[in-house]
Amino acid sequence: MDFYLTETQKQVKQLARDFAENEISPYVKKFDITGEFPVEIIKKLGEIGFLGITFPEKYGGAGLSYLDYVVIIEEISRVDPSIGLSVAAHNGLCSNHIFMFGNEKQKQKYLPELCSGKKIGAWALTEPQAGSDAANLLTNAVRYNDYYVINGNKTFTTHGGVAEVVVVMAVTDKSKGKNGISAFIVEKGYSGIIVGKREDKLGMRASETCSLTFDNCKVPAENLIGEEGQGYRQAMEILAGGRIGIAALSVGLAQGALELSLKYAKERKAFGKYIGEFQAIQWKLADMATQIEAARLLTYKAAYLKDQGKDYSLYASMAKYFASEVAVKCANEAVQIYGGYGYIKEYPVEKLYRDAKLLTIGEGTSEIQKLIIANKILKELSHLD
């Protein structure tokens, strides 16, 4: 697929691959076992510009395109999807929300340290009762003169414990439903923020996930992003872009599973032959390779449309839905190709099998993506009625 990329993008791709192989690969198993957040690796990612990929240089970003962003996420996730997830969440959620909807003062204050990795960002939308039903928030923000007081609980917050800057969605006017939700920049130094336990997850274990409680958390009014009531609309647009990142992550994971499977098929013998010589294995590899290429094309198309300033939301959902399902299928097939060894933690496909499942859940489940896709294509076809 390199022929779709410019020479600069090919160089970015190689930089990401080299970093993943040299700086991440030796520690994948360690961080998966301990569940430890890879602070030093994240700092190094910041140093090479991978924590501010698409943001202008004036804010400390690398000034690259969304296609560059996709290529970087893919290459990192090929080696360790959990670190790919952290890069995607930091760039695509918290930092991107501030960049897209924050005022100039907010951008100047927060983006340089986020882009450099001096501070990690988190994005708090999901609540115990509000997952796919993202408009059903109970966290509220009440204004008192020049500040707001936030109360409520957030769950499944990526980087919830390590982040120093959190974008929080809260209800400012309950009577308006989703149009009464607003977004705020909350610094970890503010009083009233309680970090809950770190979730002990099936996979993606090096990417930290925590709950957050806001107990009379006092936030300056100047930290409101945009205007009151705009938070839900902002969040939906951020999620649309974020889905391209999850699609890229899925492609990277699937590619990693394919490459490991190819290597094993050329090394493992059964009945006096390499297993790659058997049609049953060849067909698995053929299906994996074909589905990955299709997922990559969808992902690149969504990124291209975003770079062109065109409506990309339909293709973002298509890419996220298809690529995440492909990742699960490829991880499953990789374990099958490895046989009994695929079920053992000593072999890398076991981790990919565990990591993959989150991709069909996070940032909108496969079921939600199908609803979005169906609604959009039905709307587009309404003129035929």
GUMAR-369911 format. One line per 10 residues: number of its first residue (from 1); their letters; for each residue y, z, x of N, C-alpha, C, CB. Coordinates in pm, whole numbers, m for minus. Each point is the difference from the previous one (the first is absolute). Glycine has a CB too. Layout:
NUM = a = Y,Z,X,Y,Z,X,Y,Z,X,Y,Z,X | ...
//
This chain:
1 = mdfyltetqk = m122,0,82,122,0,m82,127,0,86,m126,121,m179 | 111,m122,312,117,5,87,92,m120,m18,m136,131,161 | 82,m243,m211,83,m119,m13,108,17,m106,m194,m137,73 | 187,242,m154,105,30,m96,117,75,65,m173,8,m181 | 152,39,302,96,88,64,86,m73,102,m157,189,m36 | 281,m145,51,86,m52,106,m45,59,134,195,m25,m163 | m141,m28,270,m35,52,133,38,147,12,30,m228,99 | 86,263,m155,43,140,3,m97,88,m77,240,m74,20 | m283,27,m136,m94,78,m81,m136,14,69,118,m79,m205 | m158,m24,278,m124,9,77,12,107,109,m47,m244,m46
11 = qvkqlardfa = 165,253,106,23,102,103,m1,139,m62,135,m165,133 | m76,178,m251,m1,128,m71,m144,39,m33,229,m47,m97 | m306,m49,51,m141,22,m34,m77,49,123,13,m178,m178 | 10,114,293,m70,39,122,43,139,46,m17,m241,66 | 146,271,m80,49,134,36,m68,106,m85,222,m98,69 | m233,71,m199,m64,95,m90,m149,16,34,166,m61,m180 | m232,m51,210,m143,6,34,m22,78,129,m35,m220,m115 | 118,192,215,m14,71,128,22,150,m18,76,m207,122 | 26,241,m200,28,142,m24,m118,66,m69,246,m49,m15 | m300,m18,m87,m112,58,m75,m121,19,90,85,m109,m209
21 = eneispyvkk = m115,9,291,m117,8,88,16,105,109,m42,m240,m46 | 163,249,103,21,87,116,42,142,m35,61,m202,124 | 22,216,m227,59,130,m31,m68,71,m117,212,m88,86 | m275,13,m175,m60,60,m119,m151,9,9,190,m88,m132 | m252,m21,173,m147,m9,0,m71,118,67,30,m243,2 | 16,293,114,m72,110,65,m1,130,m80,62,m104,213 | 27,118,m312,15,127,m71,m42,m6,m148,184,51,157 | m234,m165,m201,m33,m17,m142,m99,106,m48,40,m246,24 | m147,263,50,m104,94,m42,53,144,1,m176,m156,91 | 254,190,10,54,136,11,85,35,m122,m1,m21,250
31 = fditgefpve = 94,m64,m284,90,30,m111,m71,m3,m134,187,m93,133 | m291,10,m144,m78,m3,m124,m75,131,m19,m24,m250,21 | m29,304,87,m77,125,m9,91,119,m27,m169,m95,156 | 280,102,m83,87,118,m11,97,m9,m117,m18,27,246 | 48,m149,m292,101,m17,m103,141,26,52,m170,65,m169 | 184,m63,300,128,30,64,95,m119,m11,m115,157,159 | 242,m130,m187,100,m107,m5,34,m42,143,94,88,m220 | m104,m218,253,16,m47,139,146,m9,44,m211,m126,m28 | 271,239,53,143,7,29,40,m90,117,0,233,m87 | m73,m227,197,36,m76,119,m9,m151,m25,m81,190,142
41 = iikklgeigf = m20,m231,m215,m14,m143,m33,116,m46,m88,m251,19,18 | 287,64,m114,112,m35,m89,130,m12,81,m114,118,m193 | 134,m28,288,120,m8,86,3,m131,77,2,250,21 | m116,m289,32,m8,m125,76,25,m121,m90,m161,108,158 | 113,m101,m281,27,m107,m97,150,m13,m24,m224,39,m109 | 293,74,103,144,m1,m16,70,m63,119,m19,203,m140 | m32,m175,259,61,m51,123,m7,m152,10,m60,214,110 | m45,m274,m166,m12,m146,8,54,m70,m126,m200,31,147 | 262,46,m235,68,m59,m116,m84,m15,m124,134,m115,160 | m254,175,m162,m90,m19,m114,21,100,m112,m162,m93,159
51 = lgitfpekyg = 264,178,m149,32,90,m110,130,m40,m68,m120,183,118 | 175,m297,m75,119,m54,m66,m5,m152,3,135,202,67 | m250,m255,m104,m32,m141,24,100,m95,m64,m238,65,12 | 267,m46,m140,79,m99,m74,148,35,m13,m206,m54,m123 | 248,164,183,138,46,m18,92,m55,109,m86,207,m109 | 213,m233,74,93,m58,97,18,86,125,117,m108,m190 | m85,42,298,18,69,128,112,102,m5,m85,m203,116 | 183,180,m203,113,93,m5,m43,138,m51,154,m194,m39 | m270,200,m27,m55,128,m45,m113,49,91,63,m61,m234 | m80,m8,346,m106,40,92,m131,m70,m24,110,216,17
61 = gaglsyldyv = m111,m313,m110,m123,m71,m32,m26,m116,93,31,66,m234 | m148,m129,217,m39,m113,84,53,m132,m52,m203,125,64 | 249,m128,m191,58,m121,m56,m99,m112,m21,208,65,107 | m335,m31,m131,m103,m101,m19,m20,m32,m148,m112,79,210 | 32,m181,m237,m24,m44,m137,m112,81,m63,77,m231,60 | m96,208,m192,m109,68,m69,m135,m59,42,152,47,m195 | m153,m173,235,m124,m57,52,m37,66,133,52,m219,m115 | 46,248,198,m26,77,122,m60,136,m35,190,m117,117 | m132,179,m217,m47,131,m47,m148,m7,m41,234,56,m79 | m269,m159,4,m138,m19,m45,m94,m16,118,84,m106,m211
71 = viieeisrvd = m43,25,309,m84,m25,118,m22,129,78,88,m236,12 | 16,317,2,m12,127,73,m94,95,m71,233,m29,87 | m215,45,m218,m88,89,m77,m145,m47,10,190,52,m159 | m210,m181,150,m136,m57,5,m67,32,134,72,m184,m156 | 0,164,265,m60,21,132,m29,148,28,121,m203,79 | m33,290,m122,m25,143,19,m117,46,m86,244,36,52 | m250,m84,m175,m104,40,m93,m136,m56,38,172,12,m179 | m173,m118,252,m125,m56,51,m72,100,90,100,m229,m13 | m22,315,80,m55,101,89,m9,136,m67,93,m125,193 | 14,166,m263,m3,127,m73,87,m10,m125,m39,127,215
81 = psiglsvaah = m25,m145,m330,75,m12,m126,87,121,m31,m182,m144,m83 | 143,263,126,78,119,m33,136,m2,69,m214,128,m30 | 220,m180,151,130,m12,68,77,m117,m59,m96,99,211 | 25,m204,m251,65,m109,m72,66,50,m127,m166,m160,95 | 99,253,m163,55,58,m123,127,79,29,m231,12,m97 | 232,63,206,120,77,35,117,m91,31,m146,182,87 | 120,m290,m13,106,m95,32,53,m67,m127,m104,m41,226 | 13,6,m316,41,m64,m126,81,94,m87,m204,m142,9 | 161,268,m19,70,98,m84,138,32,55,m220,96,m68 | 230,m80,200,128,35,62,100,m114,m15,m120,147,165
91 = nglcsnhifm = 76,m269,m135,88,m117,m10,29,m39,m144,m90,m79,218 | m17,68,m298,10,m64,m129,47,88,m114,m175,m144,79 | 163,276,m64,36,90,m110,131,74,30,m243,26,m56 | 236,82,131,119,83,23,116,m80,61,m151,196,30 | 127,m254,86,108,m70,71,52,m118,m81,m101,69,218 | 9,m142,m281,40,m118,m76,81,38,m124,m203,m118,83 | 169,232,m144,75,45,m118,146,28,39,m212,99,m102 | 229,m32,214,136,30,47,73,m129,36,m77,225,86 | 7,m317,m19,64,m125,41,39,m86,m119,m132,7,210 | 43,m19,m308,26,m90,m112,101,55,m100,m230,m84,28
101 = fgnekqkqky = 230,216,m48,81,55,m108,101,106,44,m190,m48,m147 | 182,90,272,95,101,47,136,m61,29,m189,129,95 | 292,m45,m91,132,m49,38,10,m4,153,103,93,m214 | 7,m148,262,14,m20,145,m5,132,77,136,m204,m48 | m75,306,m8,0,131,66,m143,53,14,229,48,m92 | m308,m62,m13,m139,46,2,m82,m80,102,20,68,m241 | 1,m198,245,m72,m84,95,33,39,144,0,m187,m168 | 129,206,195,43,35,135,m53,138,42,207,m139,m33 | m218,228,m64,m44,137,31,m151,9,24,190,84,m136 | m269,m154,54,m145,23,3,m82,m108,69,34,123,m208
111 = lpelcsgkki = 6,m249,196,m86,m107,49,m21,m1,152,77,m129,m193 | 25,153,276,m26,m6,145,m110,94,47,237,m62,27 | m238,185,m76,m104,94,43,m136,m32,m61,177,176,25 | m177,m234,m146,m125,m43,m61,m57,m122,74,76,89,m223 | 9,m183,258,m45,m121,69,m52,31,140,165,m132,m131 | m107,229,196,m43,36,136,m124,88,1,236,m18,71 | m269,75,m185,m114,92,m6,36,143,37,m144,m192,54 | 274,216,m30,41,139,28,m23,87,m122,172,m81,166 | m165,17,m283,m32,69,m125,m98,m85,m80,227,114,m3 | m321,m48,m62,m98,m68,m83,46,9,m146,m188,53,164
121 = gawaltepqa = 162,m160,m239,43,m4,m139,m116,14,m97,189,m143,69 | m160,199,m186,m98,11,m109,67,m46,m129,m122,192,115 | 39,m223,m213,48,m53,m128,m74,71,m110,55,m227,99 | 15,302,m183,m65,89,m97,25,m47,m143,24,192,161 | m121,m263,m216,5,m45,m138,m111,66,m82,97,m220,75 | m220,210,m29,m118,45,m77,1,149,m26,m128,m186,100 | 87,222,m221,m13,141,m39,m140,23,m58,250,17,m45 | m292,109,34,m136,26,m51,m32,m71,m131,14,219,112 | 85,m232,m201,m22,m64,m130,57,m142,m5,6,226,m106 | 52,m270,216,68,m131,1,m44,m80,121,198,97,m121
131 = gsdaanlltn = m313,m166,106,m49,m88,105,36,m143,m36,m189,159,56 | 95,m228,m122,30,m136,m48,114,1,m102,m240,m65,40 | 249,173,m116,109,16,m97,121,59,71,m165,32,m192 | 225,m114,277,104,50,90,128,44,m70,m94,m150,170 | 113,111,m295,121,39,m72,m10,140,m59,39,m240,m53 | m159,297,56,m24,129,m65,28,117,96,m173,m109,m147 | 290,111,206,34,102,98,47,129,m67,59,m180,162 | m96,292,m99,49,130,m45,99,61,99,m216,34,m120 | 211,m77,244,97,48,98,141,m35,m49,m168,m27,190 | 257,125,m189,134,m24,m52,108,38,100,m87,39,m229
141 = avryndyyvi = 202,m99,211,116,27,85,121,25,m89,m93,m145,188 | 154,261,m174,116,39,m81,123,8,89,m148,129,m161 | 256,m192,118,120,m2,83,88,120,m28,m10,m249,6 | 62,308,102,98,108,m3,112,m38,97,m177,178,m59 | 287,m226,6,113,m39,84,m42,m102,106,103,225,m37 | m104,m184,165,m26,m97,108,m143,5,53,238,19,60 | m330,33,m140,m140,2,43,m93,m5,m120,65,131,205 | m190,m165,m177,m107,1,m100,m101,108,37,32,m248,m48 | m99,303,m51,m111,92,24,m127,m65,m55,153,204,m12 | m250,m224,102,m124,m68,m35,m113,101,m15,76,m208,121
151 = ngnktftthg = m152,194,m229,m119,83,m23,m116,m89,m44,145,198,m63 | m261,m173,118,m117,m77,m41,m103,m12,111,143,m125,m156 | m248,50,126,m112,m15,94,m34,m148,20,m91,224,m72 | 66,m259,197,m44,m135,35,m136,10,68,241,m82,24 | m324,m17,m48,m133,1,60,m28,m132,71,m79,159,m178 | m22,m159,264,m42,m119,75,117,m63,76,m179,m40,m170 | 260,124,232,117,m50,74,m38,m28,145,155,129,m151 | m157,m257,187,m29,m37,138,110,52,91,m124,m206,m77 | 84,277,184,92,63,96,74,120,m59,26,m222,109 | m76,276,m220,69,111,m66,24,119,91,m102,m75,m210
161 = gvaevvvvma = 11,100,302,15,115,89,82,m28,124,m216,78,m83 | 202,m198,140,66,m31,128,138,m64,m19,m225,m28,101 | 253,m23,m218,127,m71,m23,119,95,4,m123,m167,m139 | 233,116,189,126,75,0,99,m57,m99,m38,57,238 | 7,m177,m289,83,m64,m103,m92,m45,m112,175,m76,171 | m145,118,m294,m85,m34,m114,86,m60,m111,m162,184,59 | 124,m301,m108,65,m57,m119,m78,52,m121,81,m211,125 | m9,280,m215,m64,68,m113,53,m57,m131,m29,210,138 | m64,m245,m227,37,m43,m134,m5,119,m95,m88,m232,46 | 196,254,m123,8,115,m91,77,m39,m125,m11,161,195
171 = vtdkskgkng = m17,m92,m304,64,m27,m128,137,66,m6,m225,m18,m112 | 328,m61,87,135,54,m17,45,0,m146,54,m80,231 | m124,0,m314,31,m3,m144,m130,m30,m75,241,m76,42 | m305,180,m92,m130,m14,m67,8,m89,m123,m62,225,84 | 175,m224,m152,14,m75,m126,m9,m151,20,141,184,m87 | m123,m232,209,1,m143,28,m133,m53,51,240,22,50 | m342,61,m46,m131,m44,47,6,m46,144,m58,m66,m231 | m3,m50,259,m2,m48,138,140,m36,50,m231,m86,m39 | 323,60,m53,139,m29,39,80,126,29,m11,m206,m139 | m58,319,134,65,127,36,m51,54,131,30,48,m240
181 = isafivekgy = m104,m132,316,m54,40,130,95,m45,111,m237,m14,m88 | 261,103,183,90,m30,112,m71,26,132,200,58,m141 | m146,m114,250,m60,14,133,95,76,92,m130,m214,m33 | 73,301,116,79,85,90,m60,m1,141,67,144,m195 | 22,m131,292,m44,21,138,m2,150,25,95,m223,79 | m212,276,m49,m15,144,23,m42,23,144,m61,39,m243 | 135,44,314,m36,34,137,m88,125,2,215,m102,84 | m309,104,9,m94,111,5,69,134,30,m176,m162,74 | 294,155,m17,71,123,31,60,69,m121,49,m97,219 | m43,29,m333,56,61,m120,m93,112,m48,113,m218,m63
191 = sgiivgkred = m53,321,8,m80,111,m51,m70,m40,m130,158,165,106 | m271,m102,m133,m69,m24,m126,m107,m107,6,205,71,m108 | m238,m121,227,m107,m98,14,m125,73,52,166,m190,44 | m273,180,m120,m126,65,40,m105,m109,21,58,214,m129 | m112,m221,251,m104,m97,33,m136,58,m36,142,m98,186 | m216,27,m270,m132,45,m41,m105,m33,104,67,m28,m235 | m191,49,199,m109,m23,94,m14,m148,32,m116,202,m88 | 70,m227,207,m32,m136,40,m130,m40,m67,120,26,223 | m121,m139,m292,m119,m42,m73,m113,m38,96,146,m80,m189 | m265,126,160,m119,m32,80,m63,m125,m60,m40,246,64
201 = klgmrasetc = 76,m362,m11,m30,m126,m66,m131,m63,48,243,m34,m25 | m297,m53,m58,m118,m78,33,26,m87,123,m69,1,m241 | 180,m73,239,36,m91,108,148,6,29,m189,m150,m63 | 236,58,146,142,m2,40,44,138,49,46,m184,m168 | m131,247,246,18,142,29,113,29,99,m240,28,m46 | 278,m126,128,110,21,94,137,m20,m65,m152,m73,182 | 152,23,m306,125,m14,m75,13,122,m92,m9,m256,9 | 107,339,21,12,128,m70,41,m16,m147,59,105,218 | m126,m31,m304,32,3,m143,11,145,m46,m120,m221,m38 | 234,257,m21,24,138,m44,64,2,m138,26,71,238
211 = sltfdnckvp = m29,46,m299,80,23,m120,132,65,42,m208,25,m146 | 309,m44,65,132,60,26,47,69,m127,56,m177,173 | 0,297,m156,58,73,m112,148,20,27,m219,117,m49 | 301,m143,m52,144,20,11,37,117,m91,43,m246,53 | m3,355,8,32,124,m72,148,29,16,m235,90,37 | 315,m135,m135,146,14,9,53,m57,131,m12,205,m145 | m34,m325,176,41,m68,123,140,m60,m20,m242,m52,61 | 335,98,19,140,m41,m13,27,m123,87,67,240,m47 | m25,m350,m19,22,m127,68,144,m47,m24,m246,m61,m26 | 318,25,132,138,m48,m18,6,m120,m94,56,82,228
221 = aenligeegq = 48,m86,m313,14,m110,m95,11,m134,71,111,155,m160 | m59,m154,282,15,m125,76,m136,m59,42,221,84,82 | m329,m7,m102,m134,m49,35,m67,m74,m115,m21,189,158 | 90,m201,m273,m50,m83,m110,1,m144,48,86,161,m177 | m198,m232,158,m9,m140,42,40,m88,m119,m184,52,169 | 292,m128,m150,52,m81,m111,65,90,m103,m177,m175,38 | 149,148,m165,56,80,m108,m111,70,m77,194,m158,m18 | m157,258,m59,m98,68,m84,m67,m101,m94,134,215,12 | m264,m198,m30,m75,m85,m92,m57,m128,62,144,91,m174 | m112,m114,302,m47,m121,65,m130,21,80,237,m75,12
231 = gyrqameila = m284,198,m5,m112,33,88,m130,m70,m33,107,215,30 | m139,m226,m159,m127,m63,m39,1,m149,35,m26,169,m185 | 133,m235,153,11,m143,31,m7,m22,151,139,m37,m207 | m71,123,281,m6,m8,146,m144,18,49,236,88,14 | m303,13,m68,m137,30,43,m94,m116,m26,43,242,m44 | m28,m308,m70,m88,m112,m33,21,m116,97,2,70,m242 | 122,m91,282,27,m108,96,m55,36,138,206,m64,m129 | m194,190,166,m55,45,128,m151,m16,m1,191,163,28 | m256,m127,m137,m146,m13,m10,m43,m146,9,m7,207,m140 | 84,m297,83,m35,m142,7,m6,m46,146,108,m40,m225
241 = ggrigiaals = m8,78,303,m1,m35,142,m110,74,74,245,m42,m10 | m267,167,m28,m103,80,64,m138,m58,m18,141,198,m34 | m162,m266,m79,m132,m59,m28,m33,m111,99,28,56,m242 | 74,m124,294,m26,m100,104,m53,69,125,182,m150,m92 | m126,267,122,m48,76,116,m144,45,m17,232,75,40 | m269,m30,m161,m137,42,m25,m95,m120,5,84,190,m141 | m37,m305,96,m80,m123,10,m26,m34,146,97,m84,m217 | 6,94,300,m16,m27,143,m96,100,64,231,m96,8 | m219,221,m47,m90,105,48,m145,m35,m37,185,173,m22 | m203,m219,m100,m133,m38,m50,m58,m116,79,65,80,m228
251 = vglaqgalel = 19,m180,256,m45,m114,79,m42,45,140,153,m151,m131 | m73,239,191,m33,51,133,m131,75,2,242,13,48 | m263,76,m147,m125,75,m8,m118,m95,m16,123,196,m101 | m110,m292,10,m108,m96,m24,m30,m82,125,65,m10,m241 | 40,m30,312,m18,m76,124,m75,84,104,211,m129,m48 | m174,256,58,m70,89,92,m147,11,m35,211,126,34 | m240,m115,m164,m140,9,m45,m77,m127,32,72,155,m183 | m7,m270,166,m65,m128,31,m30,m12,149,117,m105,m195 | m20,137,278,m19,m13,145,m110,93,51,241,m63,22 | m247,184,m75,m107,92,39,m135,m52,m48,161,192,m10
261 = slkyakerka = m163,m252,m108,m124,m54,m54,m49,m120,82,68,79,m228 | 24,m166,266,m36,m115,82,m59,44,134,181,m134,m111 | m116,231,171,m48,50,130,m140,60,m13,238,47,68 | m258,32,m173,m129,65,m19,m109,m103,m33,118,207,m80 | m82,m309,3,m98,m103,m38,m48,m79,121,108,m17,m224 | m27,12,329,m39,m71,122,m76,89,98,199,m145,m30 | m201,277,4,m65,94,91,m130,59,m55,226,54,88 | m231,m33,m217,m113,66,m64,m114,m98,m26,159,164,m105 | m280,m126,145,m117,m84,m23,m92,62,m103,17,m85,234 | m79,0,m314,m102,41,m96,m100,m115,m14,164,153,m126
271 = fgkyigefqa = m291,m119,127,m105,m101,m11,12,m106,111,m7,38,m248 | 52,8,365,7,m88,115,119,m94,4,m240,15,3 | 334,2,m95,118,m87,m4,127,85,m16,m139,m188,m100 | 251,134,148,127,66,m29,26,m9,m150,93,m55,232 | m44,163,m292,14,0,m146,101,m105,m48,m58,243,m1 | 147,m284,90,94,m106,m35,m66,m134,m22,169,122,130 | m295,m135,m93,m74,m124,m21,m61,m7,m140,m49,m7,245 | 49,118,m315,m57,3,m134,104,m42,m103,m159,182,70 | 116,m267,m164,94,m51,m100,63,112,m83,m135,m210,m10 | 58,316,m18,52,110,m80,124,62,63,m230,45,m83
281 = iqwkladmat = 229,m32,216,116,55,73,109,m104,11,m151,154,129 | 112,m279,m103,100,m107,13,83,m15,m127,m151,m118,160 | 85,130,m274,73,m15,m126,96,116,m22,m192,m127,m95 | 154,244,136,93,115,m8,123,m26,85,m193,157,m40 | 171,m204,163,111,m27,91,89,m112,m54,m141,76,193 | 80,m178,m252,76,m112,m56,88,47,m115,m183,m158,67 | 126,240,m154,78,53,m113,116,86,49,m206,m4,m143 | 177,90,239,105,87,54,114,m82,59,m172,176,49 | 139,m272,36,103,m81,67,84,m78,m102,m149,m20,201 | 84,m37,m300,72,m80,m102,94,88,m82,m194,m159,m11
291 = qieaarllty = 143,274,m33,82,90,m82,118,55,79,m204,60,m133 | 183,m32,261,110,51,84,110,m104,14,m163,145,125 | 122,m271,m101,101,m106,14,80,m18,m129,m147,m114,167 | 79,123,m282,69,m12,m128,97,116,m20,m199,m120,m95 | 155,241,130,86,118,m12,120,m10,92,m200,138,m61 | 176,m190,181,111,m15,96,103,m100,m51,m156,55,190 | 108,m166,m245,92,m100,m54,86,56,m111,m163,m177,61 | 104,251,m153,75,63,m108,104,96,55,m199,m23,m151 | 160,100,251,90,100,59,116,m68,71,m192,159,27 | 162,m263,49,106,m74,71,96,m66,m100,m158,m41,194
301 = kaaylkdqgk = 103,m9,m305,86,m64,m101,96,101,m60,m182,m166,m50 | 131,285,17,88,105,m56,109,37,100,m191,88,m138 | 154,m75,265,98,35,104,102,m112,17,m173,141,117 | 127,m265,m120,88,m115,14,103,m4,m113,m184,m127,114 | 137,147,m236,91,m1,m115,104,111,12,m182,m96,m143 | 140,212,189,95,111,18,103,m35,106,m176,165,m67 | 131,m224,177,93,m40,106,100,m104,m49,m177,48,169 | 133,m132,m264,89,m105,m54,91,51,m110,m175,m167,58 | 162,295,m92,83,57,m105,m40,m44,m139,182,7,162 | m307,m55,m177,m49,m46,m130,m80,111,m68,m7,m238,84
311 = dyslyasmak = m22,219,m212,m78,99,m74,m143,0,53,146,m30,m208 | m184,140,267,m131,9,65,m93,99,m69,111,m58,214 | m64,124,m320,m74,113,m56,m139,m39,m52,219,101,m60 | m231,m219,m3,m130,m44,m50,m99,m17,116,112,m115,m195 | m67,51,301,m90,m27,113,m27,127,81,87,m234,10 | 5,328,m13,m25,129,65,m116,71,m70,243,18,69 | m241,m19,m203,m108,63,m75,m132,m76,17,168,84,m166 | m161,m216,165,m121,m79,23,m58,28,138,89,m178,m153 | m4,180,253,m46,24,137,m59,140,15,174,m159,84 | m105,257,m141,m48,138,10,m133,16,m70,235,81,12
321 = yfasevavkc = m246,m135,m132,m123,10,m78,m115,m69,73,135,7,m212 | m116,m132,246,m109,m78,59,m38,52,138,77,m199,m129 | 22,223,214,m30,41,137,m66,138,6,194,m136,76 | m151,228,m162,m60,133,1,m146,m4,m45,226,99,m45 | m255,m182,m54,m139,m16,m45,m84,m68,109,79,m12,m240 | m20,m84,310,m70,m66,111,m29,100,111,114,m217,m56 | m19,306,83,m22,101,105,m120,88,m33,246,m1,50 | m255,43,m176,m113,82,m42,m131,m78,14,149,126,m160 | m149,m252,117,m121,m82,9,m42,m21,145,64,m114,m213 | 33,84,300,m32,m27,140,m50,126,72,173,m182,1
331 = aneavqiygg = m112,295,m31,m47,125,60,m142,31,m47,238,84,10 | m263,m110,m137,m134,23,m55,m103,m92,66,104,69,m219 | m69,m196,235,m92,m94,63,m23,34,147,77,m176,m160 | 27,225,227,m14,38,140,m102,112,15,237,m68,44 | m229,168,m132,m98,109,2,m140,m56,m25,176,164,m80 | m189,m257,m13,m130,m59,m32,m56,m78,120,68,m16,m243 | 17,m55,312,m42,m76,117,m47,93,112,161,m183,m61 | m93,293,78,m39,99,100,m125,77,m41,239,21,67 | m273,m26,m195,m118,72,m48,18,151,12,m141,m194,65 | 37,262,m23,6,146,13,109,47,93,m240,6,m46
341 = ygyikeypve = 267,m85,151,105,39,95,139,m4,m65,m141,m88,187 | 156,4,m288,128,m7,m68,35,126,m76,m34,m241,m17 | m66,324,m7,19,124,m75,26,119,91,m147,m92,m178 | 150,66,307,16,106,99,140,m4,59,m247,m9,54 | 309,125,m38,138,7,46,22,m52,142,26,193,m149 | m132,m202,226,11,m52,135,44,m146,2,m175,162,71 | 146,m231,m180,32,m142,m10,126,m20,m84,m245,m59,24 | 335,m33,18,135,m8,m60,7,m47,m144,77,m43,225 | m179,m30,m273,10,m53,m137,m8,110,m105,m102,m213,80 | 43,327,m45,m6,113,m93,140,46,m36,m221,71,97
351 = klyrdakllt = 310,m65,0,138,42,m24,75,m102,m86,m1,122,219 | m21,m252,m191,67,m103,m79,m44,7,m145,15,m146,202 | m143,178,m224,m54,14,m135,74,110,m75,m226,m79,79 | 254,190,m11,72,111,m64,148,m32,m17,m164,161,99 | 222,m225,0,143,m32,m5,33,m99,m111,13,42,244 | m103,m136,m267,31,m114,m87,31,39,m144,m146,m135,144 | 79,236,m195,11,28,m143,142,36,m44,m234,76,7 | 310,m11,79,136,37,m39,83,m122,m37,m14,199,151 | m17,m313,m90,83,m119,m17,m2,m53,m143,m44,m54,238 | m63,81,m312,m6,m42,m140,64,103,m94,m209,m129,53
361 = igegtseiqk = 259,238,6,57,110,m79,150,17,26,m223,115,4 | 260,m102,124,138,31,36,99,m111,m32,m92,142,178 | 216,m105,m208,110,m90,m33,m37,m94,m116,77,11,240 | m144,46,m338,m40,m76,m118,m145,m41,8,234,m83,m25 | m318,137,m61,m143,m29,1,m26,m149,m29,m48,236,m74 | m75,m278,99,m36,m139,m33,21,m28,m148,m167,0,186 | 139,100,m268,18,m17,m145,147,m20,m36,m204,141,m39 | 292,m64,104,144,m15,m23,47,m137,49,31,249,23 | m82,m294,91,39,m132,50,m39,m110,m99,m25,82,236 | m93,m70,m295,m43,m100,m98,89,1,m124,m235,23,84
371 = liiankilke = 280,96,m123,94,8,m112,132,m70,34,m105,217,m72 | 155,m192,192,125,m62,44,m15,m152,4,57,206,135 | m166,m251,m75,m24,m145,13,m9,m65,m138,m120,38,218 | 40,24,m306,m17,m56,m135,132,m5,m75,m233,87,m4 | 310,21,10,129,3,m70,94,m108,50,m29,245,m34 | 30,m265,166,91,m99,57,m42,m142,m35,50,158,186 | m178,m188,m179,m41,m137,m29,8,m29,m150,m150,3,201 | 128,99,m285,16,m20,m143,146,m26,m35,m198,147,m42 | 286,m76,110,143,m20,m22,43,m139,43,39,244,31 | m95,m289,83,35,m133,51,m50,m110,m92,m6,90,233
381 = lshld = m106,m63,m301,m60,m102,m88,51,9,m143,m201,4,143 | 290,91,m171,45,22,m138,73,m122,m58,18,243,52 | 36,m326,36,73,m117,m49,m94,m104,m63,172,40,177 | m304,m21,m157,m96,m94,m58,m33,33,m144,m94,m35,227 | 136,155,m274,m32,42,m138,71,m88,m103,m31,235,82
//
